Amino acid sequence: MSVEAIGALREPARRTVYEYVAAQADPVSRNQVAEAVGIGRTLAAFHLDKLTEAGLLEASSAPRTGGPGAGRPAKVYTRSAVEHAVSLPPRDYRLLAEVLAGAVERAGVEPAAYDAARERGRKLSGGELIPALESLGYEPFIDGSRTVRLRNCPFHALAQTHPGLVCGLSQALVEGLADGARTVRLDPGPTGCCVVIDSKNKND
Amino acid sequence: MADHHLAQLNVARLRAPLDSPVLADFVALLPEVNALAESSPGYVWRLQDESGDATALRPFGADLIVNLTVWESPESLRGFVYRTAHLEPMRRRREWFVPLDQPHLVLWWIPAGHVPDLAEAADRLERLRRNGPSGEAFTLREPHPAPGALAA
């Protein structure tokens, strides 16, 4: 399944469509996609449906805004929550991560794990923070109060099974990446990553 | 209105007495976290004494504190535990609590309106520890559907 899903991204125009939809915080319509990507509405619809079939996007009906008799509700698309991974030859790092997370919790060595994550973050630090977060898959954006929030949790599956530990690791990793210059804390919302980065420098 | 609610017990072994500096941050966070639970969607009930929490109750041992709550569903409990400021004390729990070498959290279904007590909770934790997760005693990682509900 995952090979087919990823194979569906081979076509450059379709991949552009996918990347546009994936980068949006809210579901988008065919018209929005056509306009943003610079292709016709029919072609946009074709690629959106192929991506939905492949399990990379989810389609739903937009809430009707035109009142009674406003016609069929428009289809809108958003990135699927299903994870796709392909590794050849087969590798299963998630299983390994779950086992290790269980061991950390049993041994009660979460603080050591946070230290290791912070250290790793520091090794990756040095450049601009936002591109560094992007390269790790966090999908950062700046909210109305100038706080950096993260639209994606790169460790989502493991954060579901071991939330205290994995969110703590993620926070420590980002803290290391910010190299102590910013306050990094947990502020979970209904979706996305629970780590946030305050805009002010720590000592301001 | 659902026929069943979800009861939750968790126990934690203190690193130091509750009034010691080691536990000070935990104790300071308690009122906020309890208030957060009460305002969370799907919250039904929590065990508390006249102090407003259950930390003085030690049915399993002098250094084991308990938390007994009732929720409408696993989703509502999960929403509170993992998607609110409750996550911060979870992240820091090792500063305050010694790991247990057996399950420390158990869930079970109760008829809506029933108020669970600590003896009942202890029995469910014991079942989980003895037999592993089942419909009678389970965890958030392996939730079981409510009696009479269709299996997901």
Interface residues (C-beta under 8 A of the other chain):
Chain A: E105 R106 A107 G108 V109 E110 P111 A159 Q160 T161 P163 G164 L165 C167 G168 Q171 R185 L186 D187 P188 G189 P190 C194
Chain B: G79 V81 Y82 R83 T84 A85 L87 E88 M90 R91 R92 R93 R94 E95 V98 P99 D101 R141
